[in-house]
Amino acid sequence: SQQGEEDPQALSIQEGENATMNCSYKTSINNLQWYRQNSGRGLVHLILIRSNEREKHSGRLRVTLDTSKKSSSLLITASRAADTASYFCATDPITSGTYKYIFGTGTRLKVLA
Amino acid sequence: DAGITQSPRHKVTETGTPVTLRCHQTENHRYMYWYRQDPGHGLRLIHYSYGVKDTDKGEVSDGYSVSRSKTEDFLLTLESATSSQTSVYFCAISEGTTELPLHFGNGTRLTVT
């Protein structure tokens, strides 16, 4: 079964607005990563947050992690048309025993110019 | 971009035929993964490898086999393709610590008619 579920499934915003997407997962994790996928391409790593961290920033990206609620959020500030893509969270479950990354179902973001 | 090449990029095959997809890396990474991506399911792990000749199953391994005879090559075989295996297949590599990201190839779009 899927470890992560992103919410919303799709999001459409105007350029310059902020975009927030959420990820919920089921089991305890070592860390959580966010990836971006442009149409027809492979996934590209954006940011990693460890289980003992609560917030992390990278450029226009802000990630939060709430291990008590088993959820994470990705905020993209001042969005651009080039941010149009699908965004996935990926977790490294503690119980996996090895380096098995489990991906969520993704959020499709469309940024309108 | 990480040196990952997937071949072929597109393939159409008939039900019941064997199909082999190839992933080739030039990064000398220890871990290699095969994922499939389907609408509504995100990415699901098929098989992964943690070294030459060392492989293990993921969550959707039925109907698939893999082989890794060299560090740089990871092959995914559909022994007898079925229509339910129509999907986009992604190869990913990792250095093997969960705090380092996965690097993805650009995918193989497989259609089974």
Contacts between the chains, C-beta under 8 A, distances in Angstrom:
chain1	res1	chain2	res2	distance
A	1	B	59	7.8
A	2	B	41	7.1
A	2	B	42	6.4
A	2	B	44	7.7
A	4	B	42	7.6
A	6	B	42	8.0
A	30	B	98	5.4
A	31	B	98	6.0
A	31	B	99	6.3
A	33	B	101	6.4
A	33	B	102	7.9
A	35	B	101	8.0
A	35	B	102	7.7
A	40	B	106	7.6
A	40	B	107	7.8
A	41	B	106	5.6
A	41	B	107	7.5
A	42	B	4	7.8
A	42	B	90	5.8
A	42	B	92	7.7
A	42	B	104	3.2
A	42	B	105	5.3
A	42	B	106	4.9
A	42	B	107	5.9
A	43	B	43	7.5
A	43	B	90	7.3
A	43	B	92	7.7
A	43	B	102	7.3
A	43	B	104	4.7
A	44	B	104	7.3
A	45	B	101	3.4
A	45	B	102	6.7
A	45	B	103	7.5
A	48	B	99	6.3
A	48	B	101	6.8
A	50	B	99	7.2
A	88	B	42	6.2
A	88	B	43	6.9
A	90	B	102	7.4
A	92	B	98	4.3
A	98	B	50	6.6
A	98	B	56	7.3
A	99	B	31	5.6
A	99	B	48	7.7
A	99	B	50	7.3
A	99	B	94	6.2
A	99	B	96	5.9
A	99	B	97	7.7
A	99	B	98	5.6
A	100	B	45	6.2
A	100	B	48	6.6
A	100	B	58	6.9
A	101	B	33	7.6
A	101	B	45	7.5
A	101	B	94	8.0
A	101	B	98	7.8
A	101	B	102	6.0
A	102	B	45	7.1
A	102	B	59	7.9
A	103	B	35	7.3
A	103	B	42	4.9
A	103	B	43	4.0
A	103	B	44	7.5
A	104	B	42	5.4
A	105	B	40	6.6
A	105	B	41	6.5
A	105	B	42	4.0
A	106	B	42	5.2
